[in-house]
Amino acid sequence: MKLSQFTTLSFDCYGTLIDWEAGLSDALAPLREQSAVSGDAILERFGRIEHELQEESPGLRYAELLARAHERLSAELGIASDPGGALAFGQSVGDWPAFADSAEALAYLKGHFRLVILSNVDRQSFAGSNRRLGVQFDHIFTAEEIGSYKPDPRNFQYLLDRMGEIGVERGQLLHVAQSLFHDHVPANSFGIASAWIDRRAGKGGGGATVMPDPLPRYDFRYTSLGELAEAHRAEIG
């Protein structure tokens, strides 16, 4: 299998293009400072709580879901509720930084592929991140319009349906993502080829991402999007 055989790249955004763990760590700093829990442990708790809320309220806008996650995490840490802090956390997505290689790699890939976003956020939150990425995506699909959050199969069925409407067949699509749980597991179930961007290479645990068991397969593995772009450049000479 070669990267150059695909016409379309669909991307998870947060964790893959945007450094969501850095963004989360900064936004959760007030809770971390009020608790005796380490930064990594708070990220792990957040990841679990976020997934619980996504299953409980699949139609909730991501900004509102983040605010509820902040409230639930505060209660779990024994910290008094802070509605203002919860609201600010929910609105922090646009402030999360892009990985240093994302914009340049996307600019290169835009010249060779159709670029699609399949993200667990809402349109308004993604708009702030899109400005950081500096590229115009051909299609943007978010949990807000789909009505569910990955790894729900509906999100990947939505992706395939929309791609089918413009003539992109399943075999022409490569899904590019960091999260094995949210992205590669459902990609496997739909027979979609995938590239794992292992942004946590060398780190223990899953951080803010739930780890699946068993682990899914993937067709390519890189530690950055820049590596994927370089691999494609080498393929085509």
C-alpha positions in Angstrom: 0.0 0.0 0.0 1.2 3.5 -0.9 0.1 6.9 0.2 0.0 8.0 -3.5 -2.8 5.5 -4.3 -5.3 7.7 -2.3 -7.1 10.8 -3.6 -8.6 11.9 -0.3 -7.3 12.3 3.3 -9.8 12.6 6.1 -8.3 14.0 9.4 -9.1 13.9 13.0 -8.2 17.4 14.2 -7.6 17.4 17.9 -4.5 15.4 18.9 -3.6 15.0 15.2 -3.4 18.6 13.8 -4.0 20.6 17.0 -2.1 19.8 20.2 -5.1 19.2 22.3 -3.2 17.8 25.3 -1.2 21.1 25.5 -4.4 23.0 25.1 -6.2 21.0 27.7 -3.3 21.1 30.1 -3.3 24.9 29.9 -7.0 25.2 30.2 -7.1 22.8 33.2 -4.3 24.4 35.0 -6.6 26.0 37.6 -8.0 22.6 38.6 -4.6 21.0 38.6 -3.3 23.7 41.0 -6.2 23.1 43.4 -5.7 19.4 43.5 -3.0 16.9 44.4 -3.4 15.1 41.0 -0.7 15.2 38.4 -1.2 16.7 35.0 -1.1 13.3 33.3 -3.6 11.9 35.7 -6.0 14.9 35.1 -5.8 14.3 31.4 -6.6 10.7 31.8 -9.6 11.5 34.1 -10.7 14.1 31.5 -10.5 11.6 28.7 -12.7 9.2 30.6 -15.3 11.8 31.6 -15.4 13.3 28.1 -16.2 9.9 26.6 -18.9 9.3 29.2 -20.6 12.6 28.4 -20.3 12.0 24.6 -22.2 8.7 25.1 -24.7 10.2 27.5 -25.4 13.3 25.4 -24.4 12.7 21.8 -26.3 15.7 20.5 -24.7 18.2 22.9 -22.4 20.9 21.3 -18.8 20.3 22.1 -18.3 23.6 23.9 -21.2 22.8 26.2 -19.9 19.2 26.6 -16.5 20.6 27.7 -18.2 22.8 30.3 -20.0 19.8 31.7 -16.8 17.8 31.7 -15.1 20.6 33.7 -18.0 20.5 36.3 -17.8 16.7 36.6 -14.0 16.7 36.8 -14.1 19.4 39.5 -16.6 17.3 41.5 -14.4 14.2 41.1 -11.4 16.2 42.4 -13.3 17.6 45.3 -13.1 21.1 44.0 -16.0 23.6 44.3 -18.1 24.2 41.2 -16.9 27.2 39.2 -19.5 28.1 36.4 -17.3 30.8 35.0 -14.3 28.5 34.9 -16.4 25.8 33.2 -17.7 28.2 30.6 -14.2 29.4 29.9 -13.0 25.9 29.5 -15.7 25.1 27.0 -14.8 28.1 24.9 -11.0 27.4 25.0 -10.8 25.2 21.9 -9.8 28.0 19.5 -6.9 28.8 21.8 -5.3 25.4 21.7 -2.1 25.4 19.6 -1.4 23.7 16.4 1.5 21.2 16.3 4.5 22.9 14.8 4.5 20.8 11.6 0.7 20.8 10.9 0.4 24.0 8.8 3.4 23.3 6.5 2.4 19.6 6.1 -1.2 20.5 5.3 -0.1 23.1 2.7 2.0 20.4 0.9 -0.7 17.7 1.1 -3.3 20.2 -0.2 -1.5 20.1 -3.5 -1.9 16.3 -3.8 -5.1 15.3 -2.0 -8.6 16.4 -1.2 -8.6 17.3 2.5 -11.5 16.5 4.8 -12.0 17.1 8.5 -14.0 14.6 10.6 -13.9 16.0 14.1 -15.6 15.7 17.5 -16.2 19.4 17.9 -18.7 22.1 16.8 -18.3 24.4 13.9 -17.6 27.5 16.0 -14.8 25.8 18.0 -13.2 24.4 14.8 -13.2 27.8 13.1 -10.6 29.1 15.6 -8.4 26.0 15.1 -8.8 26.3 11.3 -7.2 29.7 11.3 -4.2 28.2 13.1 -3.9 25.5 10.4 -3.8 27.9 7.5 -5.4 25.7 4.9 -8.8 25.5 3.3 -10.3 22.1 3.8 -12.5 20.7 1.1 -15.1 19.4 3.5 -15.6 19.9 7.3 -17.7 17.4 9.1 -18.2 17.9 12.9 -20.1 16.1 15.6 -22.5 19.1 15.7 -24.1 18.3 12.3 -23.7 14.5 12.6 -25.4 14.3 16.0 -22.9 11.9 17.6 -19.3 11.7 18.6 -16.6 9.3 17.4 -16.1 6.4 17.9 -19.8 6.1 17.1 -20.2 4.3 13.8 -22.6 7.0 12.6 -19.7 9.5 12.2 -17.8 7.2 9.8 -20.9 6.3 7.9 -21.6 10.0 7.5 -18.1 10.5 6.1 -18.5 7.6 3.7 -21.9 8.8 2.6 -20.7 12.4 1.9 -17.7 11.1 0.1 -19.8 8.8 -2.0 -21.9 11.8 -3.1 -18.9 13.4 -4.7 -17.6 10.1 -6.2 -14.9 9.2 -3.7 -14.9 5.5 -3.2 -13.9 3.8 0.1 -10.6 2.6 -1.4 -9.6 6.2 -2.4 -9.9 7.4 1.2 -7.2 7.4 3.9 -8.1 8.4 7.4 -5.3 10.2 9.3 -5.6 10.3 13.1 -3.8 10.1 16.4 -6.6 8.5 18.5 -6.6 4.7 18.2 -9.9 4.7 20.2 -11.9 7.4 18.5 -10.7 6.9 14.9 -8.8 3.7 14.1 -11.2 1.3 15.8 -14.2 2.6 13.7 -12.1 3.0 10.6 -11.2 -0.7 10.9 -14.8 -1.7 11.2 -15.7 0.2 8.0 -12.7 -1.1 6.1 -11.2 2.3 5.7 -7.4 2.5 5.4 -5.8 4.6 8.1 -2.5 6.3 9.1 -1.7 6.6 12.7 0.0 9.9 13.7 1.6 8.7 16.9 2.0 12.1 18.6 2.5 10.4 21.9 5.4 8.3 20.7 7.7 7.5 23.7 5.1 8.5 26.3 3.3 6.0 28.5 -0.4 5.6 28.6 -3.1 7.2 26.5 -3.0 10.6 28.0 -6.4 12.3 27.3 -7.4 9.6 24.9 -9.0 6.3 26.1 -6.9 3.3 25.0 -8.8 0.6 23.2 -8.4 -3.1 24.0 -7.6 -4.8 21.7 -5.6 -2.3 19.8 -6.7 -1.7 16.2 -4.6 -2.1 13.1 -3.4 0.7 10.9 -1.8 0.8 7.5 0.8 3.5 8.1 2.5 4.9 11.2 4.2 8.3 11.6 5.1 10.3 14.7 4.1 13.6 13.0 2.1 14.8 10.0 5.4 16.2 8.7 6.6 12.6 8.4 3.6 11.6 6.4 4.2 14.5 4.0 7.8 13.5 3.6 6.9 9.9 3.0 4.5 11.0 0.2 7.2 13.3 -1.2 9.6 10.4 -1.3 7.1 8.2 -3.0 6.4 10.5 -5.9 10.1 11.5 -6.3 
